[in-house]
Amino acid sequence: MDKFIVSARKYRPQNFSTVIGQSHITTTLKNAINNNQLAHAFLFCGPRGVGKTTCARILAKTINCENRDKDGEACNKCNSCESFDHGSSFNIFELDAASNNGVDGMRDLTEQVRFSPQAGKYKVYIIDEVHMLTTQAFNAFLKTLEEPPPYAIFILATTEKHKILPTILSRCQIFDFKRITPQDTVEHLEDICSKENITAEKAALHVIATKSEGCLRDALSILDKIVSFTGGNITYKNTLENLNILDEDYFFKLLEQLKQQQLADSLLLYDEINQKGFEGDILLEGFAEFIRNLLVSKDAKAVKLLEVADDFKPKYISSATSTDTGWLIASLNIISETAIQYKQARNKKLHVELALIKLAYLSQAIELSQNNDSISKKKTTDQVKAISFKSLPSFVLQSEKKAAEISIKKPASIKPVEKAVLVIEEPNTEIKKQIPVSKSTTAEAKKEPSMKMGSLIKIQEQIAQQNNLINGTRTLDLETLTEAWNLYIEKMTAANNHTAVTNFKLSTIQITDENNFEIFTDTVIQQRFIEAERSQLVSYMQQYFNNNQLKYKITINEKAPEVDNGPKPITAKEHFKMLSDEYPLIKELKEKLKLDLEY
């Protein structure tokens, strides 16, 4: 029985032409070899399983080949190539930086670099997972990496380029490897299946390529596992079963049920999916990707972004045509929110069922319309308009002999009228419609209405006279201002605001112009107390003078104009000083009892 070798090792590329999906790198390396423009240090970075270490080995093998062909490929027949294939070459050193990441390991490497190769032209050092080296190891490697011997070439490989020191990056030629496309992966898997006599459906191979996420090594590992599971007959169904992937037919069925608002059927379908061992997060993730593919299928330009098997593309395009774009966008939003909240949900099955309920009645909950090539989202409740009233026509009751004016009066004055006519005056028109009204009552007409518009003017005149107003506004003079000032002080006294009252009494006022007056204070403290009352004082003065433009400002002036407002009140401190001067024993009593004055 032959020893089994996994496909990732058995079909590992041996020259640049067999490398999958990295033509931009292999072409550059071959041209550099043919033109004799090799750098002394290379950095291969990119995702896992895309060929970084493989390309490093091929480069090391090719530059030491004794008989390279015209394309710059190794011959695989000379002594150097054969020793490399058997792993016995003394010119190629492959190190694992994850295991030898210290300073000592890097010092041993620099010691080996000093010795020239016994056979061949170059000594090649391949350091895999170089980002695992410590900062000290990097620093110990800097000098050798910058100025190595002419026969030494360093090839560094890493999956995490951002962890490497900038001083290392600046000394290397950097090659960025990209992920393998699903199409390239499927073609490579088909080639291996034909060599191994394996029967495989293309849809199944596409599922494997999608599951590998651009990593060719993972795709080959999955292929080996499914071959062992199926005995060499790979179908779409058994591939889904082995990889625990939900069949896309479920998504097509679920979409139709939700569009037709078949809630019970969609819940039963979810229960069937759950019984097969698929959790809610798998359904949400798969359905979100399914809707994304439908949105991509909407535009012919974007169909190339559809990462599904060729057999399913017509089905996707047909389903996308019959589904509204707005519905897809709104449902994708609901699914993404549900997926985010899935981990925090206690009853996860109910959490997914609520999302299905929202999707089933999504078309009733919102309306999505397309205007000017942009999709707008609007709740149906926004369509409900408030009741709008039109202007009502005026009604006039009129007897056959004479029209009567309706006036406001007591109900006792209402008397029956034998026959009246209801006259409807249409607004903004002079047309009158006469509608006979029988057995109705009408208000008794008076020659003079009980309330006239002139009465309102009389009331306003009375109020103006009571307040001594001229044209509705008091004239700002010193006498009236002093009166208002004293009234405001009385108001504050009634509110027990004695501190403010004292400072207001110590202040003086002066008129600046017809809309402004000025308040003079002796100290800053007085100014602050008056400023604290600004809003109430301005409001009071404007209301008193009936002048909304009335304002004032406060000025600190020790030599303010003297206005005889009577004797000024004295403070508690001044009062105590006067008493202590007249009666010295009071001061002595204060000092013995250690009393403090309340100012």
MIZAPA-521153 format. One line per 5 residues: for each residue x, y, z of C-alpha. Coordinates in nm, 2 decimals. Example, Ala and Ser with C-alpha at 12.3 -4.5 7.8 and 13.67 -1.06 7.14 Angstrom:
BEGIN
1.23 -0.45 0.78 | 1.37 -0.11 0.71
This chain:
BEGIN
0.00 0.00 0.00 | 0.15 0.33 -0.11 | 0.18 0.60 0.15 | -0.09 0.87 0.10 | 0.03 1.22 0.03
-0.22 1.51 0.07 | -0.31 1.70 -0.25 | -0.16 2.02 -0.11 | 0.19 1.86 -0.10 | 0.15 1.62 -0.40
0.04 1.90 -0.64 | 0.26 2.17 -0.50 | 0.40 2.38 -0.79 | 0.76 2.31 -0.89 | 0.81 2.61 -1.12
0.67 2.95 -1.18 | 0.43 2.84 -1.46 | 0.24 2.61 -1.23 | 0.17 2.87 -0.96 | -0.20 2.95 -0.95
-0.34 3.30 -0.95 | -0.01 3.50 -0.89 | 0.10 3.58 -1.24 | 0.19 3.94 -1.15 | 0.45 3.81 -0.91
0.59 3.51 -1.11 | 0.63 3.72 -1.42 | 0.83 3.98 -1.22 | 1.06 3.72 -1.06 | 1.13 3.55 -1.40
1.22 3.88 -1.56 | 1.45 3.97 -1.27 | 1.63 3.64 -1.31 | 1.66 3.67 -1.69 | 1.79 4.03 -1.66
2.02 3.94 -1.37 | 1.85 4.21 -1.15 | 1.79 4.01 -0.84 | 1.75 4.20 -0.52 | 1.93 4.08 -0.20
1.61 4.07 0.01 | 1.25 3.99 -0.07 | 0.93 4.01 0.14 | 0.64 3.79 0.03 | 0.32 3.89 0.22
-0.04 3.80 0.17 | -0.32 3.57 0.30 | -0.25 3.21 0.41 | -0.24 2.94 0.15 | -0.19 3.15 -0.16
0.17 3.05 -0.25 | 0.42 3.26 -0.06 | 0.64 2.99 0.06 | 0.60 2.80 -0.26 | 0.72 3.09 -0.47
1.01 3.14 -0.23 | 1.12 2.78 -0.28 | 1.08 2.80 -0.66 | 1.29 3.13 -0.66 | 1.56 2.96 -0.46
1.56 2.66 -0.68 | 1.56 2.86 -1.01 | 1.85 3.10 -0.93 | 2.08 2.80 -0.85 | 1.97 2.59 -1.15
2.26 2.51 -1.38 | 2.05 2.48 -1.70 | 1.76 2.73 -1.70 | 1.54 2.75 -2.00 | 1.46 3.06 -2.21
1.16 3.15 -1.99 | 1.37 3.16 -1.68 | 1.23 2.83 -1.54 | 1.44 2.57 -1.36 | 1.52 2.25 -1.56
1.45 2.01 -1.27 | 1.72 1.78 -1.40 | 2.06 1.92 -1.29 | 2.23 1.83 -0.97 | 2.11 2.15 -0.80
1.75 2.09 -0.89 | 1.75 1.73 -0.79 | 1.92 1.80 -0.46 | 1.66 2.06 -0.39 | 1.37 1.83 -0.48
1.51 1.56 -0.24 | 1.57 1.82 0.04 | 1.95 1.77 0.04 | 2.07 2.11 -0.10 | 2.32 2.29 0.12
2.25 2.62 -0.05 | 1.89 2.67 0.07 | 1.81 2.72 0.44 | 1.45 2.74 0.55 | 1.38 2.88 0.90
1.06 2.90 1.10 | 1.06 3.24 1.28 | 0.78 3.12 1.51 | 1.01 2.86 1.66 | 1.34 3.06 1.64
1.23 3.41 1.72 | 1.50 3.52 1.96 | 1.82 3.70 1.93 | 2.03 3.38 1.96 | 1.87 3.22 1.66
1.93 3.54 1.45 | 2.29 3.56 1.56 | 2.34 3.19 1.44 | 2.19 3.29 1.11 | 2.43 3.59 1.06
2.72 3.36 1.15 | 2.63 3.12 0.87 | 2.59 3.39 0.62 | 2.97 3.46 0.64 | 3.05 3.13 0.47
3.03 3.12 0.09 | 2.84 2.83 -0.09 | 3.04 2.52 -0.17 | 2.84 2.45 -0.48 | 2.60 2.67 -0.67
2.59 3.05 -0.70 | 2.37 3.17 -0.42 | 2.29 3.08 -0.06 | 1.92 3.14 -0.01 | 1.77 3.19 0.34
1.38 3.15 0.36 | 1.24 3.29 0.68 | 0.87 3.19 0.72 | 0.63 3.38 0.95 | 0.89 3.65 0.99
0.65 3.87 1.18 | 0.70 3.64 1.49 | 1.05 3.77 1.54 | 1.10 3.99 1.84 | 1.21 4.35 1.82
1.56 4.25 1.95 | 1.59 3.98 1.68 | 1.49 4.22 1.41 | 1.75 4.47 1.53 | 2.02 4.21 1.53
1.92 4.11 1.17 | 1.92 4.47 1.03 | 2.29 4.51 0.95 | 2.31 4.17 0.77 | 1.99 4.24 0.58
2.11 4.58 0.46 | 2.46 4.48 0.35 | 2.47 4.10 0.29 | 2.75 3.92 0.10 | 2.69 3.91 -0.28
2.61 3.54 -0.27 | 2.34 3.57 0.01 | 1.97 3.62 -0.07 | 1.70 3.66 0.20 | 1.33 3.57 0.13
1.10 3.67 0.41 | 0.74 3.55 0.42 | 0.45 3.67 0.64 | 0.08 3.69 0.67 | 0.09 4.00 0.88
0.29 4.27 0.71 | 0.18 4.54 0.96 | 0.38 4.37 1.24 | 0.71 4.41 1.07 | 0.94 4.70 1.16
0.96 4.98 0.90 | 1.34 4.94 0.90 | 1.30 4.59 0.77 | 1.04 4.68 0.51 | 1.26 4.96 0.37
1.54 4.70 0.30 | 1.33 4.45 0.11 | 1.15 4.43 -0.23 | 0.79 4.38 -0.12 | 0.55 4.14 -0.32
0.18 4.14 -0.22 | 0.01 3.81 -0.29 | -0.36 3.82 -0.36 | -0.64 3.57 -0.28 | -0.71 3.30 -0.54
-1.03 3.37 -0.73 | -1.30 3.10 -0.72 | -1.27 3.05 -1.09 | -0.90 2.98 -1.07 | -0.96 2.74 -0.78
-1.23 2.55 -0.97 | -1.01 2.51 -1.27 | -0.72 2.38 -1.06 | -0.95 2.14 -0.87 | -1.09 2.01 -1.20
-0.73 1.94 -1.32 | -0.65 1.75 -1.01 | -0.98 1.55 -1.03 | -0.90 1.45 -1.39 | -0.55 1.33 -1.28
-0.69 1.14 -0.98 | -0.98 0.99 -1.18 | -1.23 1.16 -0.95 | -1.59 1.23 -1.07 | -1.69 1.58 -0.95
-1.98 1.81 -1.04 | -1.87 2.16 -1.12 | -2.13 2.31 -0.88 | -1.97 2.10 -0.60 | -1.62 2.23 -0.69
-1.76 2.58 -0.68 | -1.89 2.53 -0.33 | -1.55 2.41 -0.23 | -1.39 2.71 -0.38 | -1.63 2.95 -0.21
-1.58 2.77 0.13 | -1.20 2.80 0.10 | -1.23 3.19 0.07 | -0.94 3.23 -0.17 | -0.70 2.98 0.01
-0.59 2.72 -0.24 | -0.44 2.50 0.03 | -0.77 2.49 0.22 | -0.95 2.40 -0.10 | -0.72 2.10 -0.16
-0.77 1.99 0.20 | -1.15 2.01 0.16 | -1.13 1.82 -0.16 | -0.93 1.53 0.00 | -1.19 1.52 0.29
-1.49 1.50 0.05 | -1.32 1.24 -0.17 | -1.28 1.02 0.14 | -1.64 1.08 0.24 | -1.79 1.01 -0.11
-1.55 0.75 -0.24 | -1.44 0.96 -0.53 | -1.79 1.06 -0.65 | -1.84 1.43 -0.56 | -2.19 1.57 -0.60
-2.34 1.90 -0.51 | -2.56 1.74 -0.25 | -2.30 1.54 -0.06 | -2.07 1.83 -0.07 | -2.32 2.05 0.11
-2.38 1.77 0.36 | -2.02 1.73 0.43 | -1.94 2.10 0.47 | -2.26 2.17 0.67 | -2.37 2.43 0.41
-2.74 2.52 0.36 | -2.87 2.44 0.02 | -2.95 2.75 -0.19 | -3.28 2.60 -0.29 | -3.40 2.67 0.06
-3.33 3.04 0.01 | -3.52 3.05 -0.32 | -3.82 2.87 -0.15 | -3.80 3.10 0.15 | -3.79 3.41 -0.07
-4.11 3.31 -0.26 | -4.29 3.24 0.07 | -4.20 3.58 0.21 | -4.30 3.77 -0.10 | -4.64 3.60 -0.10
-4.68 3.66 0.28 | -4.70 3.28 0.35 | -4.59 3.32 0.71 | -4.69 2.97 0.83 | -4.50 2.81 0.54
-4.19 3.02 0.61 | -4.19 2.93 0.98 | -4.23 2.56 0.90 | -3.94 2.58 0.65 | -3.72 2.74 0.92
-3.82 2.46 1.16 | -3.72 2.21 0.89 | -3.38 2.38 0.85 | -3.34 2.39 1.23 | -3.42 2.02 1.26
-3.13 1.94 1.01 | -2.88 2.10 1.25 | -2.85 2.45 1.10 | -2.86 2.72 1.37 | -3.03 3.05 1.32
-2.71 3.24 1.26 | -2.62 3.01 0.96 | -2.97 3.08 0.81 | -2.93 3.46 0.86 | -2.58 3.47 0.72
-2.67 3.25 0.42 | -2.99 3.45 0.35 | -2.81 3.78 0.37 | -2.55 3.65 0.11 | -2.84 3.52 -0.10
-3.01 3.86 -0.11 | -2.68 4.03 -0.19 | -2.65 3.80 -0.49 | -3.00 3.90 -0.60 | -2.91 4.27 -0.58
-2.59 4.20 -0.78 | -2.80 4.01 -1.04 | -3.02 4.32 -1.09 | -2.76 4.49 -1.30 | -2.60 4.32 -1.60
-2.28 4.50 -1.54 | -2.25 4.36 -1.19 | -2.33 4.00 -1.27 | -1.96 3.92 -1.28 | -1.96 3.98 -0.91
-2.20 3.69 -0.86 | -1.99 3.42 -0.69 | -2.21 3.12 -0.75 | -2.19 2.82 -0.98 | -2.27 2.88 -1.35
-2.57 2.65 -1.32 | -2.73 2.89 -1.06 | -2.67 3.22 -1.24 | -2.98 3.20 -1.46 | -3.19 3.12 -1.16
-3.06 3.41 -0.97 | -3.11 3.65 -1.26 | -3.47 3.53 -1.30 | -3.55 3.56 -0.93 | -3.39 3.91 -0.91
-3.60 4.03 -1.20 | -3.93 3.94 -1.03 | -3.83 4.09 -0.70 | -3.85 4.46 -0.61 | -3.52 4.63 -0.54
-3.66 4.82 -0.25 | -3.79 4.51 -0.08 | -3.44 4.35 -0.11 | -3.27 4.65 0.04 | -3.52 4.67 0.33
-3.50 4.29 0.40 | -3.12 4.30 0.39 | -3.13 4.57 0.66 | -3.37 4.37 0.88 | -3.15 4.05 0.84
-2.83 4.24 0.93 | -2.98 4.39 1.24 | -3.11 4.05 1.35 | -2.77 3.89 1.29 | -2.60 4.15 1.50
-2.85 4.10 1.79 | -2.85 3.72 1.76 | -2.58 3.65 2.02 | -2.75 3.86 2.28 | -3.09 3.70 2.23
-3.20 3.44 2.49 | -3.45 3.26 2.28 | -3.26 3.25 1.95 | -3.52 3.06 1.76 | -3.79 3.31 1.85
-3.55 3.59 1.76 | -3.51 3.45 1.40 | -3.89 3.38 1.38 | -3.96 3.75 1.46 | -3.73 3.85 1.17
-3.92 3.62 0.94 | -4.25 3.78 1.05 | -4.11 4.12 0.97 | -4.00 4.01 0.63 | -4.34 3.84 0.55
-4.53 4.16 0.61 | -4.26 4.40 0.50 | -4.45 4.52 0.19 | -4.74 4.63 0.42 | -4.51 4.80 0.67
-4.32 5.02 0.43 | -4.35 5.15 0.08 | -4.04 5.17 -0.13 | -4.05 5.38 -0.44 | -3.79 5.47 -0.70
-3.76 5.84 -0.79 | -3.49 5.98 -1.01 | -3.28 5.67 -0.99 | -3.28 5.68 -0.61 | -3.47 5.46 -0.38
-3.67 5.64 -0.11 | -3.82 5.46 0.20 | -4.14 5.58 0.36 | -4.36 5.44 0.62 | -4.73 5.38 0.53
-4.83 5.57 0.84 | -4.67 5.88 0.67 | -4.94 5.86 0.41 | -5.22 5.93 0.66 | -5.31 6.29 0.64
-5.47 6.50 0.91 | -5.83 6.60 0.85 | -5.84 6.92 0.65 | -6.14 7.16 0.67 | -6.25 7.37 0.39
-6.38 7.72 0.45 | -6.75 7.70 0.53 | -7.00 7.92 0.36 | -7.19 8.17 0.56 | -7.56 8.10 0.64
-7.82 8.38 0.66 | -8.18 8.32 0.76 | -8.42 8.54 0.57 | -8.79 8.56 0.57 | -8.99 8.60 0.25
-9.07 8.96 0.34 | -8.73 9.08 0.48 | -8.39 8.93 0.57 | -8.31 8.93 0.94 | -7.96 8.99 1.08
-7.84 8.72 1.32 | -7.73 8.88 1.65 | -7.61 8.75 1.98 | -7.89 8.76 2.23 | -8.06 8.55 2.50
-8.25 8.24 2.40 | -8.57 8.39 2.54 | -8.58 8.63 2.25 | -8.61 8.35 1.99 | -8.96 8.34 1.84
-9.10 8.10 1.58 | -9.13 8.21 1.22 | -9.38 8.07 0.99 | -9.15 8.03 0.69 | -8.79 8.13 0.63
-8.53 8.10 0.36 | -8.17 7.98 0.43 | -7.93 8.18 0.21 | -7.59 8.03 0.16 | -7.32 8.27 0.06
-7.03 8.10 -0.11 | -6.69 8.23 -0.02 | -6.52 8.46 -0.27 | -6.84 8.46 -0.48 | -7.14 8.68 -0.51
-7.38 8.39 -0.59 | -7.64 8.31 -0.32 | -7.83 7.99 -0.30 | -8.18 8.00 -0.14 | -8.29 7.69 0.04
-8.64 7.69 0.20 | -8.65 7.60 0.57 | -8.97 7.49 0.73 | -9.06 7.47 1.10 | -8.75 7.65 1.21
-8.69 7.92 1.46 | -8.49 8.24 1.40 | -8.35 8.50 1.63 | -8.56 8.81 1.66 | -8.40 9.09 1.45
-8.30 9.41 1.62 | -8.22 9.73 1.46 | -7.91 9.78 1.67 | -7.69 9.48 1.77 | -7.62 9.42 2.14
-7.24 9.44 2.09 | -7.07 9.67 1.85 | -6.71 9.70 1.74 | -6.70 10.05 1.89 | -6.74 9.91 2.24
-6.40 9.74 2.22 | -6.25 10.07 2.13 | -6.41 10.24 2.43 | -6.27 9.97 2.66 | -5.92 10.04 2.52
-5.97 10.41 2.57 | -6.08 10.36 2.93 | -5.77 10.15 3.01 | -5.55 10.40 2.84 | -5.70 10.68 3.05
-5.67 10.48 3.37 | -5.30 10.43 3.31 | -5.24 10.79 3.19 | -5.12 10.65 2.85 | -5.07 10.87 2.55
-5.13 10.67 2.23 | -5.08 10.35 2.44 | -4.73 10.44 2.57 | -4.61 10.63 2.88 | -4.36 10.91 2.82
-4.02 10.83 2.97 | -3.93 11.12 3.21 | -3.75 11.13 3.54 | -4.06 11.17 3.75 | -4.24 10.87 3.59
-3.92 10.66 3.60 | -3.86 10.74 3.97 | -4.22 10.64 4.04 | -4.17 10.31 3.85 | -3.84 10.25 4.02
-3.99 10.30 4.37 | -4.28 10.07 4.28 | -4.03 9.80 4.18 | -3.85 9.84 4.51 | -4.18 9.80 4.69
-4.24 9.48 4.49 | -3.90 9.34 4.60 | -3.97 9.44 4.96 | -4.29 9.24 4.95 | -4.09 8.94 4.82
-3.85 8.98 5.12 | -3.55 9.05 4.89 | -3.40 9.29 5.14 | -3.04 9.27 5.01 | -3.15 9.38 4.66
-3.38 9.65 4.81 | -3.08 9.80 4.99 | -2.87 9.81 4.68 | -3.15 9.95 4.47 | -3.21 10.24 4.72
-2.83 10.32 4.72 | -2.84 10.36 4.34 | -2.94 10.66 4.13 | -3.11 10.67 3.79 | -3.08 10.91 3.50
-3.26 10.92 3.16 | -3.03 10.88 2.85 | -3.29 10.91 2.57 | -3.66 10.82 2.51 | -3.58 10.44 2.52
-3.29 10.42 2.75 | -3.20 10.51 3.11 | -2.88 10.46 3.31 | -2.83 10.33 3.67 | -2.54 10.46 3.87
-2.39 10.25 4.15 | -2.11 10.32 4.39 | -1.95 9.97 4.41 | -1.92 9.66 4.20 | -2.12 9.46 4.46
-2.42 9.70 4.41 | -2.38 9.65 4.03 | -2.39 9.27 4.07 | -2.71 9.28 4.29 | -2.89 9.50 4.04
-2.76 9.29 3.74 | -2.91 8.98 3.91 | -3.25 9.14 3.87 | -3.20 9.25 3.51 | -3.46 9.02 3.34
-3.73 9.10 3.60 | -3.65 9.47 3.60 | -3.65 9.51 3.22 | -3.98 9.31 3.19 | -4.14 9.53 3.46
-4.02 9.86 3.31 | -4.13 9.76 2.96 | -4.47 9.66 3.08 | -4.50 9.98 3.30 | -4.41 10.21 3.01
-4.57 9.98 2.75 | -4.24 10.01 2.55 | -4.07 9.69 2.44 | -3.76 9.89 2.33 | -3.69 10.02 2.68
-3.34 9.93 2.80 | -3.09 10.03 3.06 | -2.72 10.01 3.15 | -2.54 10.01 3.48 | -2.24 10.24 3.54
-2.01 10.23 3.84 | -1.94 10.59 3.93 | -1.85 10.72 4.27 | -1.94 11.07 4.17 | -2.28 10.99 4.03
-2.52 11.27 4.01 | -2.67 11.33 4.34 | -3.05 11.29 4.36 | -3.22 11.36 4.69 | -3.37 11.03 4.78
-3.37 11.10 5.16 | -3.13 10.97 5.42 | -2.92 10.67 5.31 | -2.95 10.35 5.52 | -2.64 10.24 5.70
-2.49 9.89 5.70 | -2.45 9.67 6.01 | -2.08 9.73 6.01 | -2.12 10.10 6.02 | -2.39 10.07 6.29
-2.16 9.87 6.51 | -1.87 10.12 6.46 | -2.10 10.40 6.57 | -2.21 10.22 6.88 | -1.86 10.11 6.97
-1.73 10.47 6.94 | -2.01 10.59 7.17 | -2.00 10.29 7.41 | -1.65 10.13 7.42 | -1.77 9.85 7.65
-1.96 9.70 7.36 | -1.64 9.65 7.17 | -1.47 9.50 7.48 | -1.77 9.26 7.52 | -1.74 9.15 7.16
-1.37 9.07 7.20 | -1.41 8.88 7.52 | -1.70 8.67 7.39 | -1.53 8.63 7.05 | -1.84 8.74 6.87
-1.86 8.79 6.49 | -2.08 9.05 6.32 | -2.34 8.94 6.06 | -2.30 9.17 5.77
